[in-house]
Every structure is written in C-alpha cells, then in structure tokens.
C-alpha cells in the first residue's frame, strides 16, 4: 500500500482500513506469541501500513496538502549588490613561548 493510494481515499475508507490494519496486527502478534507465524516480517509491514494510514489522517486534520513540488520558473538573475568590504581582521596566532630550562 502506497501513500499516494491512501491520499485519494475518503476519510471513511481510511478509518475502515485503519481498523482492519489494527486487527491484522493484533492477529499477527497473537500468532507470533503462539508460535504459528512463519514470516515475522509481516508484522513490520503491517505496522508501516498502519503508520502510513495514520499519517494521511493527521495530514488531513492539519489541513496539509501533500502534493508533488511544483517546478519553479527561473527568472533572469538579479544583480546582487556588492557588499562593502570591511578591513580584514588580523589573524590570531599563538604566541611563541620560550622554552623552559
């Protein structure tokens, strides 16, 4: 399941998928605890799907529209005003110390 597929769904469909993903995660955890789960990577896949669904729902709560970045049209370069050069500061060097006898 990809995020782009989730973003086109209605809120009701997302909540149904959220509930089914939570139920599936519960069942996978139960099978893992009993020792019947052969492929434990399914748990992480379901967790990632759950996180994607929750992310899309939160984006909608905040009103964030996740769209592809629009290409910007480059205009002619604007001349940058030359900065006045400040007098260069002297470099800080370590003082040479006399060797102790």
Biopython code that builds the backbone (N, CA, C, O; Angstrom):
import numpy as np
from Bio.PDB.StructureBuilder import StructureBuilder

atoms = [
    (1, "UNK", "N", (0.843, -1.159, 0.000)),
    (1, "UNK", "CA", (0.000, 0.000, 0.000)),
    (1, "UNK", "C", (0.901, 1.238, 0.000)),
    (1, "UNK", "O", (1.796, 1.369, 0.835)),
    (2, "UNK", "N", (0.655, 2.127, -0.933)),
    (2, "UNK", "CA", (1.467, 3.327, -1.034)),
    (2, "UNK", "C", (0.695, 4.530, -0.520)),
    (2, "UNK", "O", (-0.535, 4.523, -0.473)),
    (3, "UNK", "N", (1.430, 5.554, -0.140)),
    (3, "UNK", "CA", (0.819, 6.746, 0.425)),
    (3, "UNK", "C", (-0.046, 7.447, -0.618)),
    (3, "UNK", "O", (-1.104, 7.983, -0.287)),
    (4, "UNK", "N", (0.395, 7.448, -1.868)),
    (4, "UNK", "CA", (-0.385, 8.103, -2.913)),
    (4, "UNK", "C", (-1.750, 7.437, -3.080)),
    (4, "UNK", "O", (-2.743, 8.113, -3.349)),
    (5, "UNK", "N", (-1.798, 6.118, -2.922)),
    (5, "UNK", "CA", (-3.070, 5.412, -2.997)),
    (5, "UNK", "C", (-3.977, 5.794, -1.838)),
    (5, "UNK", "O", (-5.194, 5.882, -1.998)),
    (6, "UNK", "N", (-3.382, 6.023, -0.669)),
    (6, "UNK", "CA", (-4.176, 6.364, 0.508)),
    (6, "UNK", "C", (-4.718, 7.790, 0.443)),
    (6, "UNK", "O", (-5.804, 8.069, 0.953)),
    (7, "UNK", "N", (-3.979, 8.669, -0.169)),
    (7, "UNK", "CA", (-4.387, 10.071, -0.195)),
    (7, "UNK", "C", (-5.621, 10.315, -1.049)),
    (7, "UNK", "O", (-6.314, 11.314, -0.854)),
    (8, "UNK", "N", (-5.907, 9.438, -1.977)),
    (8, "UNK", "CA", (-7.085, 9.624, -2.830)),
    (8, "UNK", "C", (-8.339, 9.030, -2.205)),
    (8, "UNK", "O", (-9.437, 9.251, -2.716)),
    (9, "UNK", "N", (-8.207, 8.288, -1.119)),
    (9, "UNK", "CA", (-9.351, 7.663, -0.471)),
    (9, "UNK", "C", (-10.094, 8.658, 0.419)),
    (9, "UNK", "O", (-9.526, 9.644, 0.889)),
    (10, "UNK", "N", (-11.371, 8.374, 0.635)),
    (10, "UNK", "CA", (-12.193, 9.183, 1.542)),
    (10, "UNK", "C", (-11.831, 8.855, 2.989)),
    (10, "UNK", "O", (-11.195, 7.840, 3.270)),
    (11, "UNK", "N", (-12.243, 9.723, 3.890)),
    (11, "UNK", "CA", (-11.928, 9.542, 5.305)),
    (11, "UNK", "C", (-12.576, 8.281, 5.861)),
    (11, "UNK", "O", (-11.978, 7.595, 6.691)),
    (12, "UNK", "N", (-13.793, 7.965, 5.414)),
    (12, "UNK", "CA", (-14.464, 6.761, 5.900)),
    (12, "UNK", "C", (-13.698, 5.509, 5.496)),
    (12, "UNK", "O", (-13.526, 4.594, 6.302)),
    (13, "UNK", "N", (-13.244, 5.469, 4.265)),
    (13, "UNK", "CA", (-12.478, 4.319, 3.782)),
    (13, "UNK", "C", (-11.154, 4.189, 4.535)),
    (13, "UNK", "O", (-10.694, 3.081, 4.811)),
    (14, "UNK", "N", (-10.549, 5.327, 4.861)),
    (14, "UNK", "CA", (-9.292, 5.293, 5.616)),
    (14, "UNK", "C", (-9.507, 4.736, 7.022)),
    (14, "UNK", "O", (-8.688, 3.960, 7.514)),
    (15, "UNK", "N", (-10.590, 5.122, 7.658)),
    (15, "UNK", "CA", (-10.847, 4.604, 9.008)),
    (15, "UNK", "C", (-11.139, 3.109, 8.973)),
    (15, "UNK", "O", (-10.761, 2.382, 9.891)),
    (16, "UNK", "N", (-11.812, 2.644, 7.916)),
    (16, "UNK", "CA", (-12.054, 1.203, 7.777)),
    (16, "UNK", "C", (-10.729, 0.467, 7.604)),
    (16, "UNK", "O", (-10.508, -0.576, 8.218)),
    (17, "UNK", "N", (-9.849, 1.013, 6.766)),
    (17, "UNK", "CA", (-8.543, 0.383, 6.565)),
    (17, "UNK", "C", (-7.700, 0.433, 7.833)),
    (17, "UNK", "O", (-6.942, -0.496, 8.114)),
    (18, "UNK", "N", (-7.828, 1.508, 8.594)),
    (18, "UNK", "CA", (-7.093, 1.625, 9.851)),
    (18, "UNK", "C", (-7.532, 0.537, 10.825)),
    (18, "UNK", "O", (-6.699, -0.118, 11.452)),
    (19, "UNK", "N", (-8.834, 0.351, 10.946)),
    (19, "UNK", "CA", (-9.345, -0.689, 11.846)),
    (19, "UNK", "C", (-8.917, -2.080, 11.393)),
    (19, "UNK", "O", (-8.546, -2.919, 12.214)),
    (20, "UNK", "N", (-8.967, -2.323, 10.088)),
    (20, "UNK", "CA", (-8.585, -3.654, 9.606)),
    (20, "UNK", "C", (-7.079, -3.892, 9.782)),
    (20, "UNK", "O", (-6.661, -5.017, 10.057)),
    (21, "UNK", "N", (-6.266, -2.841, 9.625)),
    (21, "UNK", "CA", (-4.824, -2.982, 9.826)),
    (21, "UNK", "C", (-4.511, -3.247, 11.289)),
    (21, "UNK", "O", (-3.629, -4.047, 11.602)),
    (22, "UNK", "N", (-5.224, -2.582, 12.183)),
    (22, "UNK", "CA", (-5.011, -2.823, 13.609)),
    (22, "UNK", "C", (-5.407, -4.244, 13.986)),
    (22, "UNK", "O", (-4.730, -4.903, 14.775)),
    (23, "UNK", "N", (-6.520, -4.709, 13.409)),
    (23, "UNK", "CA", (-6.974, -6.077, 13.680)),
    (23, "UNK", "C", (-5.951, -7.097, 13.151)),
    (23, "UNK", "O", (-5.637, -8.081, 13.821)),
    (24, "UNK", "N", (-5.446, -6.846, 11.953)),
    (24, "UNK", "CA", (-4.459, -7.738, 11.364)),
    (24, "UNK", "C", (-3.184, -7.770, 12.194)),
    (24, "UNK", "O", (-2.590, -8.833, 12.381)),
    (25, "UNK", "N", (-2.759, -6.612, 12.692)),
    (25, "UNK", "CA", (-1.569, -6.556, 13.543)),
    (25, "UNK", "C", (-1.787, -7.352, 14.828)),
    (25, "UNK", "O", (-0.892, -8.057, 15.295)),
    (26, "UNK", "N", (-2.983, -7.230, 15.387)),
    (26, "UNK", "CA", (-3.319, -7.980, 16.598)),
    (26, "UNK", "C", (-3.220, -9.481, 16.336)),
    (26, "UNK", "O", (-2.641, -10.224, 17.129)),
    (27, "UNK", "N", (-3.793, -9.916, 15.213)),
    (27, "UNK", "CA", (-3.781, -11.339, 14.886)),
    (27, "UNK", "C", (-2.358, -11.841, 14.626)),
    (27, "UNK", "O", (-2.005, -12.949, 15.031)),
    (28, "UNK", "N", (-1.544, -11.026, 13.952)),
    (28, "UNK", "CA", (-0.158, -11.423, 13.692)),
    (28, "UNK", "C", (0.639, -11.532, 14.981)),
    (28, "UNK", "O", (1.446, -12.448, 15.141)),
    (29, "UNK", "N", (0.418, -10.601, 15.901)),
    (29, "UNK", "CA", (1.128, -10.658, 17.183)),
    (29, "UNK", "C", (0.716, -11.901, 17.971)),
    (29, "UNK", "O", (1.539, -12.545, 18.621)),
    (30, "UNK", "N", (-0.582, -12.224, 17.897)),
    (30, "UNK", "CA", (-1.067, -13.394, 18.602)),
    (30, "UNK", "C", (-0.454, -14.663, 18.017)),
    (30, "UNK", "O", (-0.019, -15.544, 18.758)),
    (31, "UNK", "N", (-0.420, -14.756, 16.693)),
    (31, "UNK", "CA", (0.176, -15.918, 16.037)),
    (31, "UNK", "C", (1.666, -16.024, 16.368)),
    (31, "UNK", "O", (2.194, -17.122, 16.544)),
    (32, "UNK", "N", (2.333, -14.878, 16.450)),
    (32, "UNK", "CA", (3.756, -14.876, 16.777)),
    (32, "UNK", "C", (3.986, -15.376, 18.204)),
    (32, "UNK", "O", (4.930, -16.123, 18.464)),
    (33, "UNK", "N", (3.121, -14.961, 19.118)),
    (33, "UNK", "CA", (3.269, -15.377, 20.510)),
    (33, "UNK", "C", (3.013, -16.868, 20.669)),
    (33, "UNK", "O", (3.654, -17.527, 21.488)),
    (34, "UNK", "N", (2.081, -17.399, 19.889)),
    (34, "UNK", "CA", (1.751, -18.818, 19.980)),
    (34, "UNK", "C", (2.776, -19.664, 19.234)),
    (34, "UNK", "O", (2.948, -20.847, 19.528)),
    (35, "UNK", "N", (3.453, -19.051, 18.272)),
    (35, "UNK", "CA", (4.463, -19.766, 17.517)),
    (35, "UNK", "C", (3.968, -20.257, 16.170)),
    (35, "UNK", "O", (4.610, -21.105, 15.550)),
    (36, "UNK", "N", (2.846, -19.744, 15.709)),
    (36, "UNK", "CA", (2.280, -20.171, 14.438)),
    (36, "UNK", "C", (2.674, -19.279, 13.273)),
    (36, "UNK", "O", (2.375, -19.600, 12.123)),
    (37, "UNK", "N", (3.340, -18.166, 13.551)),
    (37, "UNK", "CA", (3.704, -17.224, 12.496)),
    (37, "UNK", "C", (5.019, -17.665, 11.864)),
    (37, "UNK", "O", (6.041, -17.783, 12.540)),
    (38, "UNK", "N", (4.976, -17.905, 10.552)),
    (38, "UNK", "CA", (6.180, -18.352, 9.858)),
    (38, "UNK", "C", (7.045, -17.185, 9.403)),
    (38, "UNK", "O", (8.272, -17.259, 9.473)),
    (39, "UNK", "N", (6.419, -16.113, 8.941)),
    (39, "UNK", "CA", (7.163, -14.974, 8.421)),
    (39, "UNK", "C", (6.920, -13.773, 9.341)),
    (39, "UNK", "O", (5.880, -13.119, 9.261)),
    (40, "UNK", "N", (7.882, -13.497, 10.207)),
    (40, "UNK", "CA", (7.690, -12.418, 11.183)),
    (40, "UNK", "C", (7.835, -11.029, 10.573)),
    (40, "UNK", "O", (7.532, -10.035, 11.233)),
    (41, "UNK", "N", (8.293, -10.940, 9.326)),
    (41, "UNK", "CA", (8.419, -9.623, 8.691)),
    (41, "UNK", "C", (7.058, -9.038, 8.334)),
    (41, "UNK", "O", (6.953, -7.849, 8.030)),
    (42, "UNK", "N", (6.019, -9.862, 8.368)),
    (42, "UNK", "CA", (4.667, -9.363, 8.107)),
    (42, "UNK", "C", (4.249, -8.345, 9.154)),
    (42, "UNK", "O", (3.511, -7.405, 8.859)),
    (43, "UNK", "N", (4.719, -8.534, 10.370)),
    (43, "UNK", "CA", (4.367, -7.609, 11.451)),
    (43, "UNK", "C", (4.874, -6.215, 11.135)),
    (43, "UNK", "O", (4.136, -5.242, 11.292)),
    (44, "UNK", "N", (6.111, -6.099, 10.696)),
    (44, "UNK", "CA", (6.663, -4.773, 10.395)),
    (44, "UNK", "C", (5.967, -4.159, 9.183)),
    (44, "UNK", "O", (5.777, -2.944, 9.141)),
    (45, "UNK", "N", (5.580, -4.972, 8.194)),
    (45, "UNK", "CA", (4.871, -4.438, 7.032)),
    (45, "UNK", "C", (3.526, -3.860, 7.428)),
    (45, "UNK", "O", (3.140, -2.790, 6.955)),
    (46, "UNK", "N", (2.816, -4.559, 8.288)),
    (46, "UNK", "CA", (1.510, -4.067, 8.743)),
    (46, "UNK", "C", (1.682, -2.813, 9.590)),
    (46, "UNK", "O", (0.874, -1.888, 9.512)),
    (47, "UNK", "N", (2.746, -2.784, 10.405)),
    (47, "UNK", "CA", (2.993, -1.586, 11.212)),
    (47, "UNK", "C", (3.284, -0.378, 10.323)),
    (47, "UNK", "O", (2.836, 0.730, 10.619)),
    (48, "UNK", "N", (4.027, -0.581, 9.242)),
    (48, "UNK", "CA", (4.318, 0.512, 8.316)),
    (48, "UNK", "C", (3.047, 0.983, 7.620)),
    (48, "UNK", "O", (2.844, 2.184, 7.440)),
    (49, "UNK", "N", (2.198, 0.046, 7.230)),
    (49, "UNK", "CA", (0.927, 0.420, 6.610)),
    (49, "UNK", "C", (0.061, 1.216, 7.582)),
    (49, "UNK", "O", (-0.566, 2.208, 7.211)),
    (50, "UNK", "N", (0.041, 0.762, 8.824)),
    (50, "UNK", "CA", (-0.717, 1.465, 9.853)),
    (50, "UNK", "C", (-0.209, 2.897, 10.026)),
    (50, "UNK", "O", (-0.997, 3.834, 10.145)),
    (51, "UNK", "N", (1.085, 3.050, 10.038)),
    (51, "UNK", "CA", (1.679, 4.381, 10.194)),
    (51, "UNK", "C", (1.352, 5.267, 8.999)),
    (51, "UNK", "O", (1.106, 6.462, 9.164)),
    (52, "UNK", "N", (1.348, 4.697, 7.801)),
    (52, "UNK", "CA", (1.011, 5.485, 6.614)),
    (52, "UNK", "C", (-0.425, 5.984, 6.679)),
    (52, "UNK", "O", (-0.702, 7.141, 6.364)),
    (53, "UNK", "N", (-1.340, 5.104, 7.089)),
    (53, "UNK", "CA", (-2.748, 5.494, 7.185)),
    (53, "UNK", "C", (-2.908, 6.599, 8.216)),
    (53, "UNK", "O", (-3.603, 7.585, 7.972)),
    (54, "UNK", "N", (-2.269, 6.437, 9.364)),
    (54, "UNK", "CA", (-2.384, 7.439, 10.415)),
    (54, "UNK", "C", (-1.770, 8.770, 9.982)),
    (54, "UNK", "O", (-2.267, 9.833, 10.353)),
    (55, "UNK", "N", (-0.703, 8.715, 9.205)),
    (55, "UNK", "CA", (-0.073, 9.935, 8.714)),
    (55, "UNK", "C", (-1.005, 10.690, 7.789)),
    (55, "UNK", "O", (-1.125, 11.910, 7.892)),
    (56, "UNK", "N", (-1.669, 9.983, 6.885)),
    (56, "UNK", "CA", (-2.596, 10.638, 5.959)),
    (56, "UNK", "C", (-3.755, 11.258, 6.729)),
    (56, "UNK", "O", (-4.191, 12.364, 6.408)),
    (57, "UNK", "N", (-4.254, 10.560, 7.735)),
    (57, "UNK", "CA", (-5.348, 11.106, 8.536)),
    (57, "UNK", "C", (-4.914, 12.365, 9.288)),
    (57, "UNK", "O", (-5.671, 13.334, 9.360)),
    (58, "UNK", "N", (-3.708, 12.358, 9.846)),
    (58, "UNK", "CA", (-3.222, 13.537, 10.569)),
    (58, "UNK", "C", (-2.958, 14.707, 9.627)),
    (58, "UNK", "O", (-3.188, 15.862, 9.985)),
    (59, "UNK", "N", (-2.476, 14.406, 8.424)),
    (59, "UNK", "CA", (-2.272, 15.470, 7.445)),
    (59, "UNK", "C", (-3.593, 16.167, 7.139)),
    (59, "UNK", "O", (-3.654, 17.389, 7.010)),
    (60, "UNK", "N", (-4.634, 15.374, 7.028)),
    (60, "UNK", "CA", (-5.955, 15.954, 6.757)),
    (60, "UNK", "C", (-6.461, 16.762, 7.946)),
    (60, "UNK", "O", (-7.114, 17.789, 7.764)),
    (61, "UNK", "N", (-6.162, 16.302, 9.168)),
    (61, "UNK", "CA", (-6.563, 17.061, 10.358)),
    (61, "UNK", "C", (-5.901, 18.434, 10.379)),
    (61, "UNK", "O", (-6.528, 19.428, 10.747)),
    (62, "UNK", "N", (-4.647, 18.484, 9.987)),
    (62, "UNK", "CA", (-3.909, 19.738, 9.998)),
    (62, "UNK", "C", (-4.121, 20.556, 8.733)),
    (62, "UNK", "O", (-3.701, 21.711, 8.662)),
    (63, "UNK", "N", (-4.759, 19.973, 7.751)),
    (63, "UNK", "CA", (-5.007, 20.688, 6.502)),
    (63, "UNK", "C", (-3.793, 20.744, 5.601)),
    (63, "UNK", "O", (-3.668, 21.651, 4.778)),
    (64, "UNK", "N", (-2.912, 19.798, 5.749)),
    (64, "UNK", "CA", (-1.713, 19.762, 4.920)),
    (64, "UNK", "C", (-2.061, 19.054, 3.623)),
    (64, "UNK", "O", (-2.579, 17.937, 3.628)),
    (65, "UNK", "N", (-1.773, 19.712, 2.523)),
    (65, "UNK", "CA", (-1.992, 19.093, 1.227)),
    (65, "UNK", "C", (-0.661, 18.574, 0.724)),
    (65, "UNK", "O", (0.242, 19.351, 0.414)),
    (66, "UNK", "N", (-0.542, 17.290, 0.647)),
    (66, "UNK", "CA", (0.709, 16.697, 0.180)),
    (66, "UNK", "C", (0.632, 16.547, -1.329)),
    (66, "UNK", "O", (0.005, 15.621, -1.843)),
    (67, "UNK", "N", (1.266, 17.455, -2.022)),
    (67, "UNK", "CA", (1.301, 17.391, -3.473)),
    (67, "UNK", "C", (2.746, 17.369, -3.923)),
    (67, "UNK", "O", (3.660, 17.672, -3.155)),
    (68, "UNK", "N", (2.933, 17.012, -5.161)),
    (68, "UNK", "CA", (4.279, 16.994, -5.709)),
    (68, "UNK", "C", (4.792, 18.425, -5.805)),
    (68, "UNK", "O", (4.020, 19.330, -6.118)),
    (69, "UNK", "N", (6.066, 18.649, -5.544)),
    (69, "UNK", "CA", (6.602, 20.006, -5.619)),
    (69, "UNK", "C", (6.493, 20.552, -7.035)),
    (69, "UNK", "O", (6.833, 19.877, -8.007)),
    (70, "UNK", "N", (6.020, 21.769, -7.130)),
    (70, "UNK", "CA", (5.860, 22.420, -8.418)),
    (70, "UNK", "C", (7.208, 22.930, -8.901)),
    (70, "UNK", "O", (7.945, 23.539, -8.127)),
    (71, "UNK", "N", (7.546, 22.695, -10.160)),
    (71, "UNK", "CA", (8.814, 23.225, -10.668)),
    (71, "UNK", "C", (8.741, 24.750, -10.727)),
    (71, "UNK", "O", (7.745, 25.327, -11.166)),
    (72, "UNK", "N", (9.799, 25.371, -10.282)),
    (72, "UNK", "CA", (9.832, 26.829, -10.279)),
    (72, "UNK", "C", (10.413, 27.328, -11.581)),
    (72, "UNK", "O", (11.322, 26.727, -12.153)),
    (73, "UNK", "N", (9.870, 28.437, -12.036)),
    (73, "UNK", "CA", (10.366, 29.045, -13.268)),
    (73, "UNK", "C", (11.472, 29.999, -12.880)),
    (73, "UNK", "O", (11.268, 30.911, -12.078)),
    (74, "UNK", "N", (12.634, 29.788, -13.448)),
    (74, "UNK", "CA", (13.761, 30.641, -13.113)),
    (74, "UNK", "C", (13.704, 31.904, -13.957)),
    (74, "UNK", "O", (13.611, 31.854, -15.183)),
    (75, "UNK", "N", (13.762, 33.017, -13.278)),
    (75, "UNK", "CA", (13.767, 34.291, -13.990)),
    (75, "UNK", "C", (15.220, 34.723, -14.196)),
    (75, "UNK", "O", (16.152, 34.037, -13.778)),
    (76, "UNK", "N", (15.384, 35.844, -14.833)),
    (76, "UNK", "CA", (16.737, 36.332, -15.074)),
    (76, "UNK", "C", (17.415, 36.604, -13.743)),
    (76, "UNK", "O", (16.770, 37.064, -12.801)),
    (77, "UNK", "N", (18.699, 36.329, -13.655)),
    (77, "UNK", "CA", (19.379, 36.556, -12.382)),
    (77, "UNK", "C", (19.378, 38.034, -12.014)),
    (77, "UNK", "O", (19.629, 38.910, -12.842)),
    (78, "UNK", "N", (19.093, 38.270, -10.773)),
    (78, "UNK", "CA", (19.053, 39.631, -10.252)),
    (78, "UNK", "C", (20.457, 40.003, -9.790)),
    (78, "UNK", "O", (21.141, 39.215, -9.138)),
    (79, "UNK", "N", (20.864, 41.190, -10.132)),
    (79, "UNK", "CA", (22.196, 41.643, -9.741)),
    (79, "UNK", "C", (22.248, 41.808, -8.228)),
    (79, "UNK", "O", (21.401, 42.474, -7.632)),
    (80, "UNK", "N", (23.237, 41.200, -7.628)),
    (80, "UNK", "CA", (23.402, 41.276, -6.192)),
    (80, "UNK", "C", (24.259, 42.497, -5.882)),
    (80, "UNK", "O", (25.312, 42.705, -6.485)),
    (81, "UNK", "N", (23.792, 43.294, -4.939)),
    (81, "UNK", "CA", (24.546, 44.480, -4.564)),
    (81, "UNK", "C", (25.865, 44.048, -3.931)),
    (81, "UNK", "O", (25.902, 43.152, -3.088)),
    (82, "UNK", "N", (26.928, 44.692, -4.348)),
    (82, "UNK", "CA", (28.234, 44.347, -3.800)),
    (82, "UNK", "C", (28.331, 44.852, -2.366)),
    (82, "UNK", "O", (27.968, 45.987, -2.058)),
    (83, "UNK", "N", (28.821, 43.996, -1.520)),
    (83, "UNK", "CA", (28.959, 44.357, -0.118)),
    (83, "UNK", "C", (30.226, 45.174, 0.052)),
    (83, "UNK", "O", (31.234, 44.964, -0.622)),
    (84, "UNK", "N", (30.132, 46.115, 0.979)),
    (84, "UNK", "CA", (31.329, 46.885, 1.293)),
    (84, "UNK", "C", (32.257, 45.978, 2.086)),
    (84, "UNK", "O", (31.852, 45.351, 3.065)),
    (85, "UNK", "N", (33.486, 45.922, 1.655)),
    (85, "UNK", "CA", (34.420, 45.045, 2.331)),
    (85, "UNK", "C", (34.942, 45.725, 3.584)),
    (85, "UNK", "O", (35.440, 46.851, 3.547)),
    (86, "UNK", "N", (34.818, 45.029, 4.664)),
    (86, "UNK", "CA", (35.322, 45.535, 5.935)),
    (86, "UNK", "C", (36.825, 45.259, 5.969)),
    (86, "UNK", "O", (37.296, 44.311, 5.342)),
    (87, "UNK", "N", (37.573, 46.079, 6.697)),
    (87, "UNK", "CA", (39.006, 45.824, 6.784)),
    (87, "UNK", "C", (39.240, 44.445, 7.396)),
    (87, "UNK", "O", (38.571, 44.050, 8.350)),
    (88, "UNK", "N", (40.176, 43.743, 6.841)),
    (88, "UNK", "CA", (40.457, 42.383, 7.290)),
    (88, "UNK", "C", (41.003, 42.401, 8.711)),
    (88, "UNK", "O", (41.836, 43.237, 9.059)),
    (89, "UNK", "N", (40.533, 41.486, 9.510)),
    (89, "UNK", "CA", (40.999, 41.375, 10.887)),
    (89, "UNK", "C", (42.326, 40.619, 10.876)),
    (89, "UNK", "O", (42.517, 39.717, 10.061)),
    (90, "UNK", "N", (43.227, 40.976, 11.760)),
    (90, "UNK", "CA", (44.484, 40.236, 11.814)),
    (90, "UNK", "C", (44.220, 38.819, 12.306)),
    (90, "UNK", "O", (43.353, 38.587, 13.148)),
    (91, "UNK", "N", (44.971, 37.896, 11.772)),
    (91, "UNK", "CA", (44.798, 36.510, 12.170)),
    (91, "UNK", "C", (45.340, 36.324, 13.575)),
    (91, "UNK", "O", (46.347, 36.920, 13.961)),
    (92, "UNK", "N", (44.656, 35.494, 14.320)),
    (92, "UNK", "CA", (45.103, 35.216, 15.677)),
    (92, "UNK", "C", (46.089, 34.062, 15.619)),
    (92, "UNK", "O", (45.779, 32.984, 15.112)),
    (93, "UNK", "N", (47.247, 34.298, 16.132)),
    (93, "UNK", "CA", (48.258, 33.246, 16.148)),
    (93, "UNK", "C", (48.663, 32.981, 17.590)),
    (93, "UNK", "O", (48.460, 33.807, 18.479)),
    (94, "UNK", "N", (49.227, 31.833, 17.786)),
    (94, "UNK", "CA", (49.702, 31.501, 19.130)),
    (94, "UNK", "C", (51.007, 32.223, 19.374)),
    (94, "UNK", "O", (51.852, 32.355, 18.489)),
    (95, "UNK", "N", (51.143, 32.678, 20.584)),
    (95, "UNK", "CA", (52.395, 33.343, 20.955)),
    (95, "UNK", "C", (53.454, 32.292, 21.168)),
    (95, "UNK", "O", (53.213, 31.247, 21.772)),
    (96, "UNK", "N", (54.609, 32.584, 20.669)),
    (96, "UNK", "CA", (55.701, 31.642, 20.869)),
    (96, "UNK", "C", (56.222, 31.799, 22.288)),
    (96, "UNK", "O", (56.524, 32.901, 22.744)),
    (97, "UNK", "N", (56.314, 30.707, 22.946)),
    (97, "UNK", "CA", (56.793, 30.753, 24.326)),
    (97, "UNK", "C", (58.240, 30.303, 24.361)),
    (97, "UNK", "O", (58.696, 29.495, 23.552)),
    (98, "UNK", "N", (58.931, 30.857, 25.322)),
    (98, "UNK", "CA", (60.334, 30.492, 25.463)),
    (98, "UNK", "C", (60.402, 29.137, 26.167)),
    (98, "UNK", "O", (59.642, 28.857, 27.094)),
    (99, "UNK", "N", (61.315, 28.324, 25.711)),
    (99, "UNK", "CA", (61.449, 27.016, 26.319)),
    (99, "UNK", "C", (62.013, 27.170, 27.719)),
    (99, "UNK", "O", (62.894, 27.991, 27.973)),
    (100, "UNK", "N", (61.486, 26.369, 28.605)),
    (100, "UNK", "CA", (61.970, 26.427, 29.993)),
    (100, "UNK", "C", (63.211, 25.573, 30.125)),
    (100, "UNK", "O", (63.348, 24.541, 29.467)),
    (101, "UNK", "N", (64.111, 26.014, 30.982)),
    (101, "UNK", "CA", (65.375, 25.319, 31.166)),
    (101, "UNK", "C", (65.312, 24.380, 32.289)),
    (101, "UNK", "O", (66.298, 23.705, 32.586)),
]
sb = StructureBuilder()
sb.init_structure("model")
sb.init_model(0)
sb.init_chain("A")
sb.init_seg("    ")
for serial, (resi, resn, name, xyz) in enumerate(atoms, 1):
    if name == "N":
        sb.init_residue(resn, " ", resi, " ")
    sb.init_atom(name, np.array(xyz, "f"), 0.0, 1.0, " ", f" {name:<3s}", serial, name[0])
structure = sb.get_structure()
